[in-house]
Amino acid sequence: KGDYARTMGAASADLVDRNGQLLAADLLHYGLYIDPRAPWDTAAPRRALFANLPDLTPQRLERALRSGRRTYVLGGLTPEVRAKVHDLGLPGVSFEPEEKRVYPLGYTAAHIVGFADTGGEGLTGAEAAFNDQIRAAAATQGSIPLSIDLRIQAALEDELYKTTAQFHPKGAVGVVVNVHTGEILGLANYPTYDPNRPGEASLDARLNRAAGAIYEMGSTFKGFTVAIGLDTKVATPT
């Protein structure tokens, strides 16, 4: 798994496809804490922090400095960012390890994988449907396999997005099913979103149209009627 290796003691197990390819994992990140009782009487420490932490706002920093006690300032720091800030040698700055759920494939299979909140509780998709199993498997450092095949998923998404680029629909769905077992081998929706940043996506983009939207089949259902007629031999191709 390379850089996506799950850390020991993670709250949630990995989600993988049917071939063991990683879909979701807990990664070790760090929370930044500041003790304002250390000397912060110059602007240099502030400038150094802002230069290395683009998500840190002046308001958040000043609130921590006025708190009078060691205060949590910013979370989700990667080990690389943590090392950079640590090497600055700033007064009163310390770190605590924390887990963060990440989705290394981004938009790929976003609706079927879903996402979890900052506490690791699944909110949508497989993260929500298998929340209890995912938590239980973390204790044994196991993983939860889904039925999808990332090779099929990638081909499905490629075809779906090429078609939407051509016809510009408001929404589109693609599903590949093993008709003998009912297993979902691929499921894609348009529009889609990045589960690493669900808050930036609209409700429309987060909607799993394949499972949560209603579509009146209409004339497209006539194919089933014809198929039944042919299968039962009450109709012929002529």
Secondary structure as GFF3:
##gff-version 3
##sequence-region A 1 238
A	DSSP	three_ten_helix	2	4	.	.	.	ID=ss1
A	DSSP	beta_strand	14	16	.	.	.	ID=ss2
A	DSSP	beta_strand	22	34	.	.	.	ID=ss3
A	DSSP	alpha_helix	44	52	.	.	.	ID=ss4
A	DSSP	alpha_helix	58	65	.	.	.	ID=ss5
A	DSSP	beta_strand	71	77	.	.	.	ID=ss6
A	DSSP	alpha_helix	79	86	.	.	.	ID=ss7
A	DSSP	beta_strand	93	102	.	.	.	ID=ss8
A	DSSP	alpha_helix	110	113	.	.	.	ID=ss9
A	DSSP	alpha_helix	125	129	.	.	.	ID=ss10
A	DSSP	alpha_helix	131	139	.	.	.	ID=ss11
A	DSSP	beta_strand	143	145	.	.	.	ID=ss12
A	DSSP	alpha_helix	150	167	.	.	.	ID=ss13
A	DSSP	beta_strand	172	177	.	.	.	ID=ss14
A	DSSP	beta_strand	184	190	.	.	.	ID=ss15
A	DSSP	three_ten_helix	198	200	.	.	.	ID=ss16
A	DSSP	alpha_helix	203	206	.	.	.	ID=ss17
A	DSSP	alpha_helix	209	212	.	.	.	ID=ss18
A	DSSP	three_ten_helix	218	221	.	.	.	ID=ss19
A	DSSP	alpha_helix	222	231	.	.	.	ID=ss20
###
